């Protein structure tokens, strides 16, 4: 009985673990703005999918609406 119960608990535990996969519809081009620089209108964005941080250089108009701590999407890249 203990073996059967252990097998059932283990099976339920393993089935509950599911890795989220990136599909073509989920391009992973968005993330949280971690830092910005007024000298060159750049923002450092932490990607929502990979966790990587990359610096992007924006136009002055786009930089003015990109606030640290908010989510921002970069349209000319699929992911980073």
C-alpha positions as CSV (number, residue, x, y, z in Angstrom):
1,X,0.0,0.0,0.0
2,X,2.8,2.4,0.8
3,X,4.5,1.7,-2.5
4,X,1.3,2.4,-4.4
5,X,0.7,5.6,-2.4
6,X,4.3,6.7,-3.1
7,X,4.0,6.1,-6.8
8,X,0.7,8.1,-6.9
9,X,2.2,11.0,-5.1
10,X,5.4,11.0,-7.2
11,X,3.3,10.8,-10.4
12,X,1.1,13.7,-9.4
13,X,4.2,15.7,-8.5
14,X,5.9,15.1,-11.8
15,X,2.8,15.8,-13.8
16,X,2.4,19.2,-12.0
17,X,5.8,20.4,-13.3
18,X,5.4,21.8,-16.8
19,X,7.9,24.1,-18.4
20,X,6.3,27.0,-20.3
21,X,7.4,26.9,-23.9
22,X,7.9,29.9,-26.2
23,X,5.7,29.6,-29.2
24,X,5.9,31.7,-32.4
25,X,3.0,33.8,-31.2
26,X,4.9,34.6,-28.0
27,X,7.9,36.5,-29.3
28,X,9.5,37.5,-26.0
29,X,10.3,41.1,-27.1
30,X,9.0,42.8,-23.9
31,X,10.4,43.3,-20.4
32,X,10.8,45.6,-17.4
33,X,12.8,48.8,-17.8
34,X,15.5,48.6,-15.2
35,X,17.5,51.8,-15.9
36,X,17.5,54.8,-18.3
37,X,19.9,57.4,-19.4
38,X,19.0,60.9,-20.5
39,X,22.4,61.5,-22.2
40,X,21.8,59.1,-25.0
41,X,18.0,58.2,-24.6
42,X,18.8,54.6,-23.7
43,X,17.0,52.1,-21.5
44,X,18.1,48.8,-20.0
45,X,15.4,46.3,-20.3
46,X,15.2,42.9,-18.6
47,X,13.5,40.4,-20.9
48,X,10.4,38.8,-19.5
49,X,11.2,35.4,-21.0
50,X,15.0,35.0,-20.8
51,X,15.8,37.4,-17.9
52,X,18.6,38.9,-20.0
53,X,19.2,42.6,-19.7
54,X,20.0,44.6,-22.9
55,X,20.4,48.3,-23.6
56,X,18.2,49.9,-26.3
57,X,18.6,53.3,-27.8
58,X,15.3,55.0,-28.3
59,X,14.1,58.2,-30.0
60,X,13.6,61.1,-27.7
61,X,9.9,60.9,-28.0
62,X,9.8,57.1,-27.2
63,X,12.3,57.6,-24.3
64,X,10.0,60.3,-22.8
65,X,7.2,57.6,-22.4
66,X,9.5,54.8,-21.2
67,X,9.6,54.9,-17.4
68,X,11.8,52.8,-15.1
69,X,9.8,50.1,-13.5
70,X,7.3,49.7,-16.3
71,X,7.0,47.1,-19.0
72,X,8.2,48.0,-22.5
73,X,8.2,46.2,-25.8
74,X,10.8,46.6,-28.5
75,X,9.2,46.0,-31.9
76,X,12.2,45.6,-34.1
77,X,13.6,42.5,-32.3
78,X,12.0,39.1,-31.7
79,X,13.9,38.4,-28.4
80,X,17.2,38.9,-26.6
